[in-house]
Amino acid sequence: MGYRVSVDVGGTFTDVVAFDELTKKISSIKVSSTLKDQSIGVIKGIKKLADGLGISGEAISYLIHGTTVATNALLERKGAKTALITTEGFRDIMEIGDQTRPNLYNFWAKRPKPPVPRYLTFEVPERTLWDGKVEKKLDEGVAREVTRKLRTCKVESVAISFLNSYTNPSNEKRMKEIILEEISGLYVSISSEVLPEIREYERTSTTVINAYLMPKVNTYINRLERRKIESNIGAQLHVMQSNGGMMSAEVAAERSVHTVFSGPSGGVLAGMHIAKLLGEENVITLDIGGTSADISLIEGGEPSFTTEGKLAGFPIRVPMMEIHTIGAGGGSIGWIDAGGSLRIGPRSAGADPGPACYKMGGDEPTITDAHVVLGQINPEYFAGGELPLFQNLAVSAIERSISRALGLSLVESAEGMIDVANANLCKAIKVVSTERGFDLRDFALIAFGGAGPLHAASLAGELGMKMSVIPPSPGNFSAIGAELADVRYNYVQTRVKSTKGITVDEYNKTYEEERSEAIHDLINEGFKENEIVFEGTSDMRYAGQLWELNVPVPAVISSENDLEQIALKFNEIHKRRYGYNLEDEEVVFVNLRLSAVGKREGLEFFEEPIGKRSAKGALKGEREVFSNEQIVKCPLYERERLCSNNRIDGPAIIEEQTATTVVLPENVASIDKFRNIIIE
């Protein structure tokens, strides 16, 4: 028995959570993120929490990490110098893309530049046909000539993506062998390993991004491993994936593209867990940190997944939780555009220099500064009092940049900043809900992150949602979610065949091949074969359709009747998603997918007996707060002293170490048996 520690690195703060496997108690802290080298902040946070618990690094039995290293490297274009090798005649695949226009009516829209410049894209003679037949073997003479050019160009990483290689990877594998024979130690990604599925551009893009990120992620993991050893932390390091599972650090170094959305997935897992405790099947999770807001929809108790993610303008076709992110966090900067309108974000002050009120060199007004000016954040109790804020600096920043430009008072400017941020957040929540046919009146809002509880009541009211829920330790909630993660790996093979054209044996053989690979990987993670849970899905469409729906399917079938049932299931899901189906049309499999899950014992949220103390026992004073340009005397409550069954009428402010919750005048807040704050 020891401590399971999880760490989530955000753009402003690094959250660290420890779970005592003996007492089942959860402890947490926040430290400032060190974005130039995240490993410094990670180890600093672990040490600080360990010192507070009176334990050494040796007491840590498990270490789980949600990181933004890959995300930041791609967004900031700070990945490796990468080359791409393609089939002869297909050099411009990354330049041409798929011809979609994200800004349909913008005549001056510019396509983002690929991570691989054209001068580092090379062609080699080879050809594999759609059915896996090798029409032309790799020209090894040209392959070695290209390899010599790679050395001359001093590239750090190489992506190889040949036409139809998902059906037969032999030419890709040989190209990789030749490169490593000539240049040992070079990072090489091949599409048949990164993404062995149909669609040339998406497969190439995903492989290029993996190659672009591998050196950066490897360097970071090696640095963190070294610091971990120096701190006497012997626990094996695991990294959160975009799919809500985790994998060993060694695998993460090879599959770097799977960590692009590593951080936010923990919050969705924790939100799903809270929803189940509350008996709420439909919820929206909202994680507002210092830099961004991450929004996800949970329907029927299950999160949404996608294989059609995009970042920095390029497709990333790996399984991931469907999370919509916007630049609206506590550090998001308020500014005036050319038309004289107030805007918020996406630029953020981050952790360095941070909001103006941090007194660390920042002089631009942020959402945090606005909350401080309005009295909603206590400058003396921010981060539990460890980071005192300076209200006078927040006032100066807002007056200088907003009030003077718009001719508004200080309070009008601060409230305007909050209103614009809330409007942005409402729009983002609608993107994942009402724009897809969901009725928000059927959903609860679970808000967390350091800034989430400040906005939750306003957003839920504006959108007409059932209620808003503030879970325990909201500022560390994504790190808590990492404690709930299982080890999860995903596998895929393309089989473009109709439900009437594929045979039972072919279907089962495909899944058996994926299952064998999964068993090998999870045994390496320390699981026994009988401990592995398999989940099958398939990307399916009607014949002639250009897009697919992902449908849960069995990983083993026994008869053609099972294939007919899968077709019926697809029709049902299609009608639920789009409002119609075509029952007489042929249903086609495109990709057969398998998830292999190694289950871990998760942490528990224990029920608390009904409290005998009234909420008055948690009252610690009152503070003047601005609301609709009026001063309101607001009672202040200490969350740790509230107990289940307590009820608080708004207006009120509930403070805790990692967050502040605002209860509006029209709201009533209550504490449930799991210590959630329920605002209705």
QUISULCOR-V574626 format. One record per run of one state. SS is the DSSP state (H for helix, E for strand, L for the rest). FROM is the first residue (numbers start at 0). TO is the last residue. If there is no record, write none. Layout:
ss = <SS;SS>
from = <FROM;FROM>
to = <TO;TO>
//
This chain:
ss = <L;E;L;E;L;E;L;H;L;H;E;L;H;L;E;L;H;L;H;E;L;E;L;E;L;H;L;E;L;H;L;E;H;L;H;L;E;L;E;H;L;H;L;H;L;E;L;E;L;E;L;E;L;E;L;E;L;E;L;E;L;E;L;E;L;H;L;E;H;L;H;L;H;L;H;L;H;L;H;L;E;L;H;L;E;L;H;L;E;L;H;L;H;E;L;E;L;H;L;E;L;H;E;L;E;H;L;E;L;E;L;E;L;E;L;E;L>
from = <0;2;9;12;20;25;32;37;53;56;59;66;68;75;81;87;92;96;117;120;124;126;128;133;136;139;153;156;161;169;182;186;190;194;199;230;236;240;245;248;254;255;259;264;278;282;288;292;299;301;303;304;306;308;311;313;316;319;321;323;326;331;336;341;348;355;358;365;366;373;381;385;390;406;409;432;433;436;439;442;443;448;451;463;467;470;473;482;486;498;503;524;528;531;542;548;553;559;578;586;598;614;618;627;629;638;641;646;649;651;655;659;663;667;671;676;679>
to = <1;8;11;19;24;31;36;52;55;58;65;67;74;80;86;91;95;116;119;123;125;127;132;135;138;152;155;160;168;181;185;189;193;198;229;235;239;244;247;253;254;258;263;277;281;287;291;298;300;302;303;305;307;310;312;315;318;320;322;325;330;335;340;347;354;357;364;365;372;380;384;389;405;408;431;432;435;438;441;442;447;450;462;466;469;472;481;485;497;502;523;527;530;541;547;552;558;577;585;597;613;617;626;628;637;640;645;648;650;654;658;662;666;670;675;678;679>
//
